[in-house]
Amino acid sequence: MTSLAFSLHDGVVRKSEELTSFQKQQLIRKVPNPLEYYSYVFHFHAVMVGPTILFADYVEFIEGKQFAKRSFKIPRVIGIS
């Protein structure tokens, strides 16, 4: 929950030039609605110990955006036609 609060603070209060590149990547510009918040807090991996990932990463995963950042290349295997 603390990381969510800091990410929200970075996105709402602080100026862009004050942030590190990591903070810019993880900032949140609006308060999540109750469904977003509780789905983050109680998702499968967080039930016992709380969220283990940052909120911005969780939202990217839910929206399927984490695959757009990477280019997947299938390695070519020699000798197979």
Backbone atoms as SQL, in Angstrom:
CREATE TABLE atoms (id INTEGER PRIMARY KEY, chain TEXT, resi INTEGER, resn TEXT, atom TEXT, x REAL, y REAL, z REAL);
INSERT INTO atoms VALUES
  (1, 'A', 1, 'MET', 'N', 0.812, -1.178, 0.000),
  (2, 'A', 1, 'MET', 'CA', 0.000, 0.000, 0.000),
  (3, 'A', 1, 'MET', 'C', 0.864, 1.255, 0.000),
  (4, 'A', 2, 'THR', 'N', 2.008, 1.167, 0.648),
  (5, 'A', 2, 'THR', 'CA', 2.900, 2.322, 0.686),
  (6, 'A', 2, 'THR', 'C', 3.407, 2.667, -0.703),
  (7, 'A', 3, 'SER', 'N', 3.755, 1.654, -1.490),
  (8, 'A', 3, 'SER', 'CA', 4.249, 1.922, -2.845),
  (9, 'A', 3, 'SER', 'C', 3.165, 2.577, -3.701),
  (10, 'A', 4, 'LEU', 'N', 1.918, 2.181, -3.513),
  (11, 'A', 4, 'LEU', 'CA', 0.808, 2.805, -4.232),
  (12, 'A', 4, 'LEU', 'C', 0.685, 4.274, -3.837),
  (13, 'A', 5, 'ALA', 'N', 0.812, 4.575, -2.557),
  (14, 'A', 5, 'ALA', 'CA', 0.729, 5.955, -2.080),
  (15, 'A', 5, 'ALA', 'C', 1.869, 6.801, -2.648),
  (16, 'A', 6, 'PHE', 'N', 3.087, 6.262, -2.669),
  (17, 'A', 6, 'PHE', 'CA', 4.210, 7.011, -3.225),
  (18, 'A', 6, 'PHE', 'C', 4.051, 7.219, -4.726),
  (19, 'A', 7, 'SER', 'N', 3.584, 6.210, -5.451),
  (20, 'A', 7, 'SER', 'CA', 3.374, 6.346, -6.894),
  (21, 'A', 7, 'SER', 'C', 2.303, 7.383, -7.196),
  (22, 'A', 8, 'LEU', 'N', 1.262, 7.403, -6.390),
  (23, 'A', 8, 'LEU', 'CA', 0.202, 8.397, -6.553),
  (24, 'A', 8, 'LEU', 'C', 0.722, 9.797, -6.229),
  (25, 'A', 9, 'HIS', 'N', 1.506, 9.910, -5.183),
  (26, 'A', 9, 'HIS', 'CA', 2.112, 11.197, -4.826),
  (27, 'A', 9, 'HIS', 'C', 3.013, 11.698, -5.957),
  (28, 'A', 10, 'ASP', 'N', 3.809, 10.808, -6.531),
  (29, 'A', 10, 'ASP', 'CA', 4.689, 11.189, -7.638),
  (30, 'A', 10, 'ASP', 'C', 3.898, 11.680, -8.841),
  (31, 'A', 11, 'GLY', 'N', 2.763, 11.059, -9.111),
  (32, 'A', 11, 'GLY', 'CA', 1.975, 11.424, -10.276),
  (33, 'A', 11, 'GLY', 'C', 1.122, 12.656, -10.094),
  (34, 'A', 12, 'VAL', 'N', 0.728, 12.964, -8.868),
  (35, 'A', 12, 'VAL', 'CA', -0.197, 14.071, -8.622),
  (36, 'A', 12, 'VAL', 'C', 0.529, 15.322, -8.122),
  (37, 'A', 13, 'VAL', 'N', 1.471, 15.168, -7.216),
  (38, 'A', 13, 'VAL', 'CA', 2.056, 16.313, -6.526),
  (39, 'A', 13, 'VAL', 'C', 3.382, 16.757, -7.134),
  (40, 'A', 14, 'ARG', 'N', 4.251, 15.825, -7.420),
  (41, 'A', 14, 'ARG', 'CA', 5.610, 16.184, -7.827),
  (42, 'A', 14, 'ARG', 'C', 5.708, 16.556, -9.298),
  (43, 'A', 15, 'LYS', 'N', 6.694, 17.386, -9.623),
  (44, 'A', 15, 'LYS', 'CA', 6.948, 17.787, -11.005),
  (45, 'A', 15, 'LYS', 'C', 7.766, 16.715, -11.705),
  (46, 'A', 16, 'SER', 'N', 7.574, 16.589, -13.008),
  (47, 'A', 16, 'SER', 'CA', 8.243, 15.561, -13.796),
  (48, 'A', 16, 'SER', 'C', 9.759, 15.651, -13.717),
  (49, 'A', 17, 'GLU', 'N', 10.299, 16.861, -13.678),
  (50, 'A', 17, 'GLU', 'CA', 11.756, 17.006, -13.647),
  (51, 'A', 17, 'GLU', 'C', 12.368, 16.611, -12.304),
  (52, 'A', 18, 'GLU', 'N', 11.556, 16.447, -11.272),
  (53, 'A', 18, 'GLU', 'CA', 12.051, 16.016, -9.960),
  (54, 'A', 18, 'GLU', 'C', 12.147, 14.500, -9.838),
  (55, 'A', 19, 'LEU', 'N', 11.566, 13.764, -10.782),
  (56, 'A', 19, 'LEU', 'CA', 11.459, 12.315, -10.676),
  (57, 'A', 19, 'LEU', 'C', 12.589, 11.597, -11.388),
  (58, 'A', 20, 'THR', 'N', 12.948, 10.430, -10.868),
  (59, 'A', 20, 'THR', 'CA', 13.909, 9.566, -11.552),
  (60, 'A', 20, 'THR', 'C', 13.179, 8.836, -12.676),
  (61, 'A', 21, 'SER', 'N', 13.925, 8.159, -13.529),
  (62, 'A', 21, 'SER', 'CA', 13.293, 7.432, -14.635),
  (63, 'A', 21, 'SER', 'C', 12.388, 6.318, -14.105),
  (64, 'A', 22, 'PHE', 'N', 12.782, 5.666, -13.018),
  (65, 'A', 22, 'PHE', 'CA', 11.952, 4.613, -12.435),
  (66, 'A', 22, 'PHE', 'C', 10.650, 5.195, -11.875),
  (67, 'A', 23, 'GLN', 'N', 10.737, 6.341, -11.209),
  (68, 'A', 23, 'GLN', 'CA', 9.539, 6.976, -10.668),
  (69, 'A', 23, 'GLN', 'C', 8.603, 7.405, -11.790),
  (70, 'A', 24, 'LYS', 'N', 9.151, 7.888, -12.897),
  (71, 'A', 24, 'LYS', 'CA', 8.324, 8.270, -14.045),
  (72, 'A', 24, 'LYS', 'C', 7.601, 7.062, -14.629),
  (73, 'A', 25, 'GLN', 'N', 8.253, 5.922, -14.618),
  (74, 'A', 25, 'GLN', 'CA', 7.655, 4.697, -15.149),
  (75, 'A', 25, 'GLN', 'C', 6.533, 4.193, -14.247),
  (76, 'A', 26, 'GLN', 'N', 6.631, 4.394, -12.945),
  (77, 'A', 26, 'GLN', 'CA', 5.683, 3.833, -11.989),
  (78, 'A', 26, 'GLN', 'C', 4.633, 4.815, -11.484),
  (79, 'A', 27, 'LEU', 'N', 4.679, 6.074, -11.916),
  (80, 'A', 27, 'LEU', 'CA', 3.739, 7.051, -11.357),
  (81, 'A', 27, 'LEU', 'C', 2.291, 6.765, -11.750),
  (82, 'A', 28, 'ILE', 'N', 1.379, 7.214, -10.909),
  (83, 'A', 28, 'ILE', 'CA', -0.055, 7.043, -11.115),
  (84, 'A', 28, 'ILE', 'C', -0.672, 8.436, -11.072),
  (85, 'A', 29, 'ARG', 'N', -1.458, 8.781, -12.083),
  (86, 'A', 29, 'ARG', 'CA', -1.991, 10.140, -12.205),
  (87, 'A', 29, 'ARG', 'C', -3.364, 10.323, -11.565),
  (88, 'A', 30, 'LYS', 'N', -4.064, 9.221, -11.264),
  (89, 'A', 30, 'LYS', 'CA', -5.382, 9.354, -10.632),
  (90, 'A', 30, 'LYS', 'C', -5.572, 8.255, -9.599),
  (91, 'A', 31, 'VAL', 'N', -6.415, 8.521, -8.630),
  (92, 'A', 31, 'VAL', 'CA', -6.706, 7.534, -7.594),
  (93, 'A', 31, 'VAL', 'C', -7.464, 6.372, -8.241),
  (94, 'A', 32, 'PRO', 'N', -7.026, 5.132, -8.010),
  (95, 'A', 32, 'PRO', 'CA', -7.737, 4.000, -8.591),
  (96, 'A', 32, 'PRO', 'C', -9.148, 3.880, -8.017),
  (97, 'A', 33, 'ASN', 'N', -10.080, 3.429, -8.855),
  (98, 'A', 33, 'ASN', 'CA', -11.444, 3.230, -8.352),
  (99, 'A', 33, 'ASN', 'C', -11.463, 2.006, -7.427),
  (100, 'A', 34, 'PRO', 'N', -12.539, 1.803, -6.682),
  (101, 'A', 34, 'PRO', 'CA', -12.559, 0.689, -5.710),
  (102, 'A', 34, 'PRO', 'C', -12.308, -0.686, -6.339),
  (103, 'A', 35, 'LEU', 'N', -12.827, -0.938, -7.528),
  (104, 'A', 35, 'LEU', 'CA', -12.602, -2.232, -8.167),
  (105, 'A', 35, 'LEU', 'C', -11.121, -2.432, -8.492),
  (106, 'A', 36, 'GLU', 'N', -10.469, -1.416, -9.050),
  (107, 'A', 36, 'GLU', 'CA', -9.039, -1.508, -9.353),
  (108, 'A', 36, 'GLU', 'C', -8.220, -1.713, -8.077),
  (109, 'A', 37, 'TYR', 'N', -8.557, -0.955, -7.055),
  (110, 'A', 37, 'TYR', 'CA', -7.812, -1.032, -5.802),
  (111, 'A', 37, 'TYR', 'C', -7.939, -2.412, -5.155),
  (112, 'A', 38, 'TYR', 'N', -9.166, -2.891, -5.005),
  (113, 'A', 38, 'TYR', 'CA', -9.351, -4.179, -4.329),
  (114, 'A', 38, 'TYR', 'C', -8.885, -5.358, -5.177),
  (115, 'A', 39, 'SER', 'N', -8.960, -5.242, -6.495),
  (116, 'A', 39, 'SER', 'CA', -8.417, -6.326, -7.320),
  (117, 'A', 39, 'SER', 'C', -6.900, -6.376, -7.203),
  (118, 'A', 40, 'TYR', 'N', -6.267, -5.225, -7.017),
  (119, 'A', 40, 'TYR', 'CA', -4.818, -5.172, -6.796),
  (120, 'A', 40, 'TYR', 'C', -4.457, -5.742, -5.420),
  (121, 'A', 41, 'VAL', 'N', -5.194, -5.354, -4.411),
  (122, 'A', 41, 'VAL', 'CA', -4.893, -5.775, -3.045),
  (123, 'A', 41, 'VAL', 'C', -5.145, -7.275, -2.846),
  (124, 'A', 42, 'PHE', 'N', -6.204, -7.800, -3.463),
  (125, 'A', 42, 'PHE', 'CA', -6.592, -9.187, -3.216),
  (126, 'A', 42, 'PHE', 'C', -6.375, -10.113, -4.404),
  (127, 'A', 43, 'HIS', 'N', -5.505, -9.755, -5.356),
  (128, 'A', 43, 'HIS', 'CA', -5.252, -10.691, -6.456),
  (129, 'A', 43, 'HIS', 'C', -4.554, -11.945, -5.913),
  (130, 'A', 44, 'PHE', 'N', -4.525, -12.961, -6.705),
  (131, 'A', 44, 'PHE', 'CA', -4.121, -14.298, -6.257),
  (132, 'A', 44, 'PHE', 'C', -2.821, -14.306, -5.457),
  (133, 'A', 45, 'HIS', 'N', -1.796, -13.653, -5.941),
  (134, 'A', 45, 'HIS', 'CA', -0.496, -13.711, -5.265),
  (135, 'A', 45, 'HIS', 'C', -0.422, -12.834, -4.020),
  (136, 'A', 46, 'ALA', 'N', -1.392, -11.948, -3.842),
  (137, 'A', 46, 'ALA', 'CA', -1.332, -11.004, -2.737),
  (138, 'A', 46, 'ALA', 'C', -2.221, -11.377, -1.554),
  (139, 'A', 47, 'VAL', 'N', -2.963, -12.453, -1.665),
  (140, 'A', 47, 'VAL', 'CA', -3.938, -12.798, -0.629),
  (141, 'A', 47, 'VAL', 'C', -3.278, -12.989, 0.738),
  (142, 'A', 48, 'MET', 'N', -2.168, -13.671, 0.803),
  (143, 'A', 48, 'MET', 'CA', -1.548, -13.984, 2.091),
  (144, 'A', 48, 'MET', 'C', -0.620, -12.881, 2.615),
  (145, 'A', 49, 'VAL', 'N', 0.118, -12.225, 1.733),
  (146, 'A', 49, 'VAL', 'CA', 1.146, -11.300, 2.199),
  (147, 'A', 49, 'VAL', 'C', 0.968, -9.871, 1.692),
  (148, 'A', 50, 'GLY', 'N', -0.031, -9.612, 0.911),
  (149, 'A', 50, 'GLY', 'CA', -0.220, -8.281, 0.336),
  (150, 'A', 50, 'GLY', 'C', 0.445, -8.193, -1.024),
  (151, 'A', 51, 'PRO', 'N', 0.221, -7.101, -1.726),
  (152, 'A', 51, 'PRO', 'CA', 0.774, -6.964, -3.082),
  (153, 'A', 51, 'PRO', 'C', 2.296, -7.046, -3.094),
  (154, 'A', 52, 'THR', 'N', 2.820, -7.830, -4.011),
  (155, 'A', 52, 'THR', 'CA', 4.262, -7.984, -4.146),
  (156, 'A', 52, 'THR', 'C', 4.787, -7.288, -5.394),
  (157, 'A', 53, 'ILE', 'N', 3.912, -6.644, -6.158),
  (158, 'A', 53, 'ILE', 'CA', 4.305, -5.904, -7.349),
  (159, 'A', 53, 'ILE', 'C', 3.785, -4.478, -7.229),
  (160, 'A', 54, 'LEU', 'N', 4.335, -3.590, -8.019),
  (161, 'A', 54, 'LEU', 'CA', 3.880, -2.204, -8.017),
  (162, 'A', 54, 'LEU', 'C', 2.569, -2.080, -8.785),
  (163, 'A', 55, 'PHE', 'N', 1.761, -1.109, -8.416),
  (164, 'A', 55, 'PHE', 'CA', 0.432, -0.945, -9.001),
  (165, 'A', 55, 'PHE', 'C', 0.502, -0.719, -10.507),
  (166, 'A', 56, 'ALA', 'N', 1.444, 0.087, -10.972),
  (167, 'A', 56, 'ALA', 'CA', 1.564, 0.358, -12.412),
  (168, 'A', 56, 'ALA', 'C', 1.868, -0.925, -13.183),
  (169, 'A', 57, 'ASP', 'N', 2.721, -1.791, -12.632),
  (170, 'A', 57, 'ASP', 'CA', 3.020, -3.075, -13.271),
  (171, 'A', 57, 'ASP', 'C', 1.792, -3.975, -13.291),
  (172, 'A', 58, 'TYR', 'N', 1.023, -3.959, -12.216),
  (173, 'A', 58, 'TYR', 'CA', -0.201, -4.758, -12.138),
  (174, 'A', 58, 'TYR', 'C', -1.199, -4.309, -13.206),
  (175, 'A', 59, 'VAL', 'N', -1.387, -3.012, -13.353),
  (176, 'A', 59, 'VAL', 'CA', -2.333, -2.486, -14.348),
  (177, 'A', 59, 'VAL', 'C', -1.864, -2.835, -15.759),
  (178, 'A', 60, 'GLU', 'N', -0.567, -2.720, -16.024),
  (179, 'A', 60, 'GLU', 'CA', -0.033, -3.117, -17.335),
  (180, 'A', 60, 'GLU', 'C', -0.316, -4.577, -17.629),
  (181, 'A', 61, 'PHE', 'N', -0.153, -5.436, -16.639),
  (182, 'A', 61, 'PHE', 'CA', -0.422, -6.861, -16.825),
  (183, 'A', 61, 'PHE', 'C', -1.900, -7.102, -17.112),
  (184, 'A', 62, 'ILE', 'N', -2.777, -6.475, -16.342),
  (185, 'A', 62, 'ILE', 'CA', -4.216, -6.664, -16.522),
  (186, 'A', 62, 'ILE', 'C', -4.654, -6.177, -17.898),
  (187, 'A', 63, 'GLU', 'N', -4.097, -5.065, -18.362),
  (188, 'A', 63, 'GLU', 'CA', -4.463, -4.511, -19.664),
  (189, 'A', 63, 'GLU', 'C', -3.703, -5.148, -20.818),
  (190, 'A', 64, 'GLY', 'N', -2.736, -6.008, -20.527),
  (191, 'A', 64, 'GLY', 'CA', -1.976, -6.698, -21.561),
  (192, 'A', 64, 'GLY', 'C', -0.913, -5.843, -22.226),
  (193, 'A', 65, 'LYS', 'N', -0.516, -4.761, -21.603),
  (194, 'A', 65, 'LYS', 'CA', 0.452, -3.834, -22.202),
  (195, 'A', 65, 'LYS', 'C', 1.898, -4.260, -22.000),
  (196, 'A', 66, 'GLN', 'N', 2.169, -5.198, -21.102),
  (197, 'A', 66, 'GLN', 'CA', 3.549, -5.581, -20.840),
  (198, 'A', 66, 'GLN', 'C', 4.174, -6.255, -22.050),
  (199, 'A', 67, 'PHE', 'N', 3.365, -6.837, -22.938),
  (200, 'A', 67, 'PHE', 'CA', 3.904, -7.493, -24.126),
  (201, 'A', 67, 'PHE', 'C', 4.250, -6.491, -25.221),
  (202, 'A', 68, 'ALA', 'N', 3.608, -5.337, -25.229),
  (203, 'A', 68, 'ALA', 'CA', 3.880, -4.323, -26.242),
  (204, 'A', 68, 'ALA', 'C', 5.258, -3.699, -26.053),
  (205, 'A', 69, 'LYS', 'N', 5.802, -3.738, -24.859),
  (206, 'A', 69, 'LYS', 'CA', 7.113, -3.139, -24.582),
  (207, 'A', 69, 'LYS', 'C', 8.257, -3.993, -25.100),
  (208, 'A', 70, 'ARG', 'N', 8.016, -5.253, -25.283),
  (209, 'A', 70, 'ARG', 'CA', 9.082, -6.172, -25.672),
  (210, 'A', 70, 'ARG', 'C', 8.853, -6.662, -27.092),
  (211, 'A', 71, 'SER', 'N', 9.939, -6.911, -27.791),
  (212, 'A', 71, 'SER', 'CA', 9.813, -7.529, -29.106),
  (213, 'A', 71, 'SER', 'C', 10.280, -8.975, -28.969),
  (214, 'A', 72, 'PHE', 'N', 9.372, -9.866, -29.190),
  (215, 'A', 72, 'PHE', 'CA', 9.689, -11.282, -29.073),
  (216, 'A', 72, 'PHE', 'C', 10.139, -11.804, -30.422),
  (217, 'A', 73, 'LYS', 'N', 11.296, -12.429, -30.441),
  (218, 'A', 73, 'LYS', 'CA', 11.806, -13.018, -31.671),
  (219, 'A', 73, 'LYS', 'C', 11.950, -14.515, -31.453),
  (220, 'A', 74, 'ILE', 'N', 11.446, -15.258, -32.387),
  (221, 'A', 74, 'ILE', 'CA', 11.572, -16.708, -32.316),
  (222, 'A', 74, 'ILE', 'C', 12.931, -17.076, -32.892),
  (223, 'A', 75, 'PRO', 'N', 13.763, -17.765, -32.111),
  (224, 'A', 75, 'PRO', 'CA', 15.086, -18.113, -32.627),
  (225, 'A', 75, 'PRO', 'C', 14.989, -19.122, -33.765),
  (226, 'A', 76, 'ARG', 'N', 15.798, -18.922, -34.747),
  (227, 'A', 76, 'ARG', 'CA', 15.798, -19.823, -35.890),
  (228, 'A', 76, 'ARG', 'C', 16.689, -21.019, -35.579),
  (229, 'A', 77, 'VAL', 'N', 16.156, -22.191, -35.768),
  (230, 'A', 77, 'VAL', 'CA', 16.895, -23.419, -35.491),
  (231, 'A', 77, 'VAL', 'C', 17.455, -23.943, -36.798),
  (232, 'A', 78, 'ILE', 'N', 18.760, -24.142, -36.848),
  (233, 'A', 78, 'ILE', 'CA', 19.426, -24.597, -38.062),
  (234, 'A', 78, 'ILE', 'C', 19.162, -26.092, -38.240),
  (235, 'A', 79, 'GLY', 'N', 18.875, -26.489, -39.465),
  (236, 'A', 79, 'GLY', 'CA', 18.687, -27.894, -39.783),
  (237, 'A', 79, 'GLY', 'C', 17.229, -28.345, -39.745),
  (238, 'A', 80, 'ILE', 'N', 16.329, -27.461, -39.378),
  (239, 'A', 80, 'ILE', 'CA', 14.900, -27.810, -39.353),
  (240, 'A', 80, 'ILE', 'C', 14.226, -27.029, -40.466),
  (241, 'A', 81, 'SER', 'N', 13.511, -27.737, -41.299),
  (242, 'A', 81, 'SER', 'CA', 12.840, -27.040, -42.403),
  (243, 'A', 81, 'SER', 'C', 11.353, -26.993, -42.242);
